[in-house]
Amino acid sequence: MDLRAYQRARLARDPRFDGRFFIGVVTTGIYCRPICPAPSPKEENIRYYPSAAAAAEAGLRPCLRCRPEASPGTPAWLGASSTVSRALKLIGESALDDGGVEDLAERLGIGSRHLRRLFLKYLGATPVAVAQTRRVHFAKKLIDETGLSMTQVAMAAGFGSIRRFNATFHSLYGRTPRELRKAASRFSNGHEPGSYTFRIGYRPPYDWNSTISFLATRAIPGVETVTPDEYRRTIWIDGRAGAIAVRPAAKNYLELQIRYPDPAPLFRIVERVRGIFDAGADPAEIFRNFRRDATLSPLVRAYPGLRVPGCWDGFEMTVRAILGQQVSVKGASTMTGRVAAAFGSETEDGVLFPQAEALAEADLTRVGVTRSRSASIRALAAATARGEIPFQGSLDPREFEERITHLPGIGPWTAQYVAMRLGQPDAFPAGDLYLRHVGSESEAWRPWRAYAAMYLWLKSAGKGTQGG
């Protein structure tokens, strides 16, 4: 940790550092975001922590004024640890709710002791502490930003019982959850049952126009609807259908609206949407790495805050990528929409993209898909249904590429493009008609080659496939 840089960021309340570290105030026993509007304590009373979980483990409680639960969170890059990033994605999919650290480590292909060491090195806290802090923070957001009952909040945030939920909050905040809601009533919304609104924080700057343009040109008809001001789509999770809508909101926030009949998976829905809009990116770090590069420096300055758009579902994205091989972006979107319409299902919010089981035996040629691509999609669907191609981040990038390229019709370009859209910051589809011209230059852009690809696609202005 660069303590001098953190001190300057704290005194300036620099939003670019929001979530990169947290401030513990020993005289009050509170931890804050670096942008906290409260008067700045004396430096001798400050302790710096690499994550909210580390501050909580030190016995500090969250600030009610700056609301650490509303920060952009720990940067997705986490130094050089791909393993920790993958573990955080799995925790975001509630991996520790169903199993322990040993099970999580096994999914990552390492020992549980090594996983704990990595978490302590990069986050200053164990995997269990990180998961617990995330659970508490999400529960606080539900208290502040929804009208859910306290029982529903406890269940949605992953607490095993309402008693444990109440005890945890009284211990951390010195107040009951109901008292916290009363104090934060200005944030609460009273939407109809099954409708929720959240604020998703990010580190500025954020290039919304480039992000929404990228998503708009690749939108699947019937499944996604994209305008310059909003992204909408249908979702399927835990066997039930719903919908999301995302738009720019207040300073350094996106507004997320969710329609879903059960609050239980809200945490996972919010985490997936954060991935779609790359809310965990650290633009300052990316700029620092590209600012002296002759090719990228002008682009970084022209498009500050560029993100790598993610996806709602890895299987859907891979089907879309296969259909985008050697065709135009518009043509791929049209064909993917035909597949969704023919093999998906209708809801009041639009079309649900078909699950892997539905496409494993489907005759895609009847909607115009070539025989070779139809065979590729069926093989992908069958492997996904069997659990052989996990898209949640349990595999390291190299193993993911090895597994997926063993399927017919899927080569390195498709594998790298899918990895890029799944949130791998160093993925680079070098076989792209435009990106292949940069050749060995890309090695200098590690570990941010996915962002370099986005900048170069913007520069190409229509050259190459631009991601299918």
Secondary structure, 3 states (H helix, E strand, C coil): CCHHHHHHHHHHCCHHHECCEEEEECCCCEEECCCCCCCCCCHHHEEEECCHHHHHHCCCEECCCCCHHHCCCCCCCCCCCHHHHHHHHHHHCCHHHHCCHHHHHHHHCCCHHHHHHHHHHHHCCCHHHHHHHHHHHHHHHHHHHCCCCHHHHHHHCCCCCHHHHHHHHHHHHCCCHHHHHHHCCCCCCCCCCCEEEEEEECCCCCCHHHHHHHHHHCCCCCCEEEECCEEEEEEEECCEEEEEEEEECCCCEEEEEEECCCCCCHHHHHHHHHHHCCCCCCHHHHHHHHCCCCCCHHHHHHCCCCCCCCCCCHHHHHHHHHHCCCCCHHHHHHHHHHHHHHHCEEECCEEECCCHHHHCCCCHHHHCCCHHHHHHHHHHHHHHHCCCCCCCCCCCHHHHHHHHHCCCCCCHHHHHHHHHHCCCCCCCCCCCCCHHHHHHHHHHHCCCHHHHHHHHHHHHCCCCCCCC
